[in-house]
Amino acid sequence: MMWTKRKSRRNRKRQTGDRYNFSDFIVDALFFVPELIMYPLRLLLWVGRGIGRFFDWL
């Protein structure tokens, strides 16, 4: 009797596919880490272009 309740509870959890599990975290981290690395480089590029255009204008 007790194991059927546990089994039904576990099956309900499996059927609700909206849980955030470890594999979701890994996928999010794999997409987020390159952005953390590339954003400062992109920012430096934008600043460098802005300074270059400013001095080119003078």
Z-matrix of the N, CA and C atoms (Angstrom, degrees):
N
C 1 1.454
C 2 1.538 1 111.08
N 3 1.332 2 115.62 1 -46.05
C 4 1.458 3 119.05 2 -177.22
C 5 1.529 4 111.19 3 -67.66
N 6 1.319 5 117.88 4 -39.22
C 7 1.466 6 120.09 5 -177.92
C 8 1.518 7 111.70 6 -68.11
N 9 1.343 8 118.08 7 -28.28
C 10 1.470 9 119.50 8 178.12
C 11 1.529 10 110.77 9 -68.81
N 12 1.335 11 116.76 10 -35.44
C 13 1.461 12 119.69 11 177.02
C 14 1.523 13 110.33 12 -66.00
N 15 1.328 14 116.05 13 -43.87
C 16 1.459 15 119.58 14 178.61
C 17 1.525 16 111.31 15 -63.30
N 18 1.321 17 115.21 16 -41.39
C 19 1.459 18 119.41 17 -179.06
C 20 1.524 19 110.76 18 -64.69
N 21 1.322 20 116.90 19 -43.40
C 22 1.463 21 119.45 20 179.98
C 23 1.531 22 110.66 21 -65.95
N 24 1.333 23 117.40 22 -37.29
C 25 1.456 24 121.00 23 178.06
C 26 1.533 25 110.44 24 -65.33
N 27 1.331 26 116.12 25 -42.90
C 28 1.457 27 120.58 26 179.38
C 29 1.526 28 110.70 27 -65.30
N 30 1.321 29 117.49 28 -40.62
C 31 1.461 30 120.32 29 179.31
C 32 1.524 31 111.46 30 -65.68
N 33 1.324 32 117.04 31 -36.38
C 34 1.461 33 119.63 32 177.34
C 35 1.520 34 110.65 33 -64.61
N 36 1.332 35 116.76 34 -39.70
C 37 1.461 36 119.85 35 178.61
C 38 1.517 37 110.90 36 -65.02
N 39 1.311 38 117.22 37 -38.52
C 40 1.460 39 120.37 38 179.93
C 41 1.525 40 111.16 39 -68.47
N 42 1.301 41 118.06 40 -32.96
C 43 1.463 42 121.24 41 -176.40
C 44 1.525 43 111.57 42 -74.99
N 45 1.323 44 117.33 43 -28.03
C 46 1.468 45 119.46 44 178.16
C 47 1.515 46 107.64 45 -81.97
N 48 1.275 47 120.01 46 93.83
C 49 1.450 48 123.22 47 -174.04
C 50 1.506 49 114.78 48 -75.38
N 51 1.318 50 119.72 49 16.24
C 52 1.460 51 120.87 50 -175.21
C 53 1.528 52 113.14 51 -98.71
N 54 1.319 53 118.33 52 15.21
C 55 1.460 54 120.01 53 178.37
C 56 1.521 55 109.68 54 -81.25
N 57 1.315 56 116.09 55 147.93
C 58 1.464 57 122.60 56 177.66
C 59 1.519 58 106.98 57 -96.88
N 60 1.320 59 117.09 58 108.09
C 61 1.450 60 119.82 59 -175.29
C 62 1.529 61 110.82 60 -108.86
N 63 1.309 62 115.95 61 -175.73
C 64 1.458 63 121.91 62 -173.90
C 65 1.522 64 112.12 63 -64.14
N 66 1.312 65 117.39 64 -38.75
C 67 1.470 66 119.11 65 179.78
C 68 1.530 67 111.11 66 -66.09
N 69 1.319 68 118.02 67 -34.07
C 70 1.466 69 120.56 68 174.40
C 71 1.527 70 110.85 69 -63.62
N 72 1.325 71 115.91 70 -39.89
C 73 1.463 72 120.56 71 178.13
C 74 1.525 73 111.19 72 -63.24
N 75 1.328 74 116.79 73 -43.15
C 76 1.462 75 120.90 74 -179.66
C 77 1.531 76 110.37 75 -62.84
N 78 1.318 77 116.98 76 -43.86
C 79 1.465 78 120.46 77 179.72
C 80 1.528 79 110.26 78 -64.11
N 81 1.327 80 117.53 79 -43.59
C 82 1.462 81 120.28 80 177.65
C 83 1.525 82 111.23 81 -61.87
N 84 1.319 83 117.18 82 -41.33
C 85 1.466 84 120.72 83 179.76
C 86 1.521 85 110.72 84 -65.45
N 87 1.336 86 117.36 85 -39.36
C 88 1.460 87 119.77 86 -179.83
C 89 1.528 88 112.06 87 -65.80
N 90 1.329 89 117.50 88 -28.62
C 91 1.460 90 120.08 89 176.29
C 92 1.529 91 111.90 90 -85.26
N 93 1.330 92 118.09 91 -27.12
C 94 1.453 93 121.52 92 -173.66
C 95 1.529 94 112.39 93 -84.89
N 96 1.312 95 117.87 94 -37.02
C 97 1.466 96 121.21 95 -176.33
C 98 1.529 97 111.69 96 -62.78
N 99 1.324 98 120.56 97 -45.49
C 100 1.476 99 117.95 98 177.08
C 101 1.525 100 112.96 99 -61.29
N 102 1.322 101 117.34 100 -32.23
C 103 1.466 102 119.70 101 176.81
C 104 1.520 103 110.89 102 -65.27
N 105 1.326 104 117.46 103 -37.66
C 106 1.467 105 120.32 104 177.52
C 107 1.518 106 111.14 105 -65.00
N 108 1.314 107 116.82 106 -32.71
C 109 1.458 108 120.36 107 179.84
C 110 1.527 109 110.39 108 -78.51
N 111 1.311 110 117.83 109 -40.99
C 112 1.462 111 121.06 110 -174.26
C 113 1.530 112 113.49 111 -79.64
N 114 1.326 113 119.32 112 -27.29
C 115 1.466 114 120.40 113 -176.23
C 116 1.522 115 112.86 114 -61.92
N 117 1.343 116 120.09 115 -46.82
C 118 1.481 117 117.72 116 177.81
C 119 1.524 118 112.91 117 -62.48
N 120 1.320 119 117.28 118 -35.63
C 121 1.464 120 119.44 119 178.02
C 122 1.520 121 111.08 120 -66.42
N 123 1.322 122 116.35 121 -41.42
C 124 1.461 123 120.44 122 177.40
C 125 1.522 124 111.26 123 -64.25
N 126 1.333 125 115.81 124 -38.74
C 127 1.465 126 120.36 125 178.68
C 128 1.519 127 111.00 126 -64.54
N 129 1.326 128 117.01 127 -42.25
C 130 1.462 129 120.20 128 176.86
C 131 1.524 130 111.28 129 -63.19
N 132 1.299 131 117.30 130 -38.46
C 133 1.459 132 121.25 131 178.04
C 134 1.528 133 111.00 132 -63.46
N 135 1.330 134 116.86 133 -44.62
C 136 1.467 135 120.34 134 178.89
C 137 1.523 136 111.60 135 -63.16
N 138 1.335 137 116.51 136 -42.81
C 139 1.460 138 120.31 137 179.62
C 140 1.527 139 109.94 138 -65.43
N 141 1.325 140 116.77 139 -42.72
C 142 1.464 141 120.42 140 178.46
C 143 1.513 142 112.19 141 -62.01
N 144 1.312 143 117.16 142 -41.87
C 145 1.467 144 120.08 143 177.65
C 146 1.525 145 110.99 144 -64.73
N 147 1.327 146 115.87 145 -40.83
C 148 1.470 147 119.29 146 179.38
C 149 1.506 148 112.29 147 -63.65
N 150 1.327 149 116.51 148 -42.68
C 151 1.464 150 119.96 149 178.11
C 152 1.522 151 110.18 150 -66.45
N 153 1.325 152 116.51 151 -41.06
C 154 1.468 153 120.06 152 178.38
C 155 1.510 154 112.06 153 -62.54
N 156 1.313 155 117.71 154 -41.45
C 157 1.480 156 119.87 155 178.49
C 158 1.524 157 111.40 156 -68.58
N 159 1.341 158 116.36 157 -34.62
C 160 1.451 159 119.48 158 179.48
C 161 1.523 160 110.33 159 -64.56
N 162 1.347 161 117.24 160 -46.61
C 163 1.454 162 120.25 161 -178.95
C 164 1.528 163 111.58 162 -73.80
N 165 1.304 164 117.94 163 -25.91
C 166 1.451 165 120.57 164 175.27
C 167 1.527 166 109.97 165 -70.05
N 168 1.320 167 116.32 166 -33.91
C 169 1.460 168 122.46 167 -179.96
C 170 1.528 169 110.92 168 -68.47
N 171 1.359 170 116.03 169 -34.20
C 172 1.456 171 119.77 170 -179.89
C 173 1.493 172 107.87 171 -71.00
